[in-house]
Amino acid sequence: MTDVARGAAGAGRPPAVQLGLLWGAAAVSAVALAVSFRGSVATSLALLPPCPFKSVTGLPCPACGSGRASAALATLDLPSALASNPLFTFGAFVFLLGGLFAAAAAFTGRGVPEPRTLPVPVRAAVVGVVAANWLWLLLDGR
């Protein structure tokens, strides 16, 4: 990591601790934004552009419904979030919980390891989960 990438705030901290602090700050920021936009969810959804893939093909892309799922999560409507995009909803919870654990680890000085290349079975599982989510979106027809 270069000195420019580390910045003044990261000076002297190991990269694993910096990553933990960054992930924790991003998770807290996401929750704060969700709480602040809670009253204007309908307005936020109206401002979202339509999916270009769906506009051209008429079929949902693998990420279709993420905006609706975000709005549903902001209002704590878990069933609607799961129906809109299950993988996004699950990923949002993993991101938030992971951020809390990463920040806690960073404050204890351990941090989180930098991402490395995943083994082939794990990459295959990720592709399978994304494909299953896309199949759900295609069959749901939203």
KAPE-V547255 format. One record per run of one state. SS is the DSSP state (A for helix, B for strand, O for the rest). FROM is the first residue (numbers start at 1). LEN is the number of residues. If there is no record, write none. Layout:
SS_FROM_LEN / SS_FROM_LEN
//
This chain:
O_1_2 / A_3_4 / O_7_8 / A_15_22 / O_37_1 / A_38_10 / O_48_4 / A_52_6 / O_58_8 / A_66_9 / O_75_3 / A_78_7 / O_85_1 / A_86_22 / O_108_12 / A_120_21 / O_141_2
//
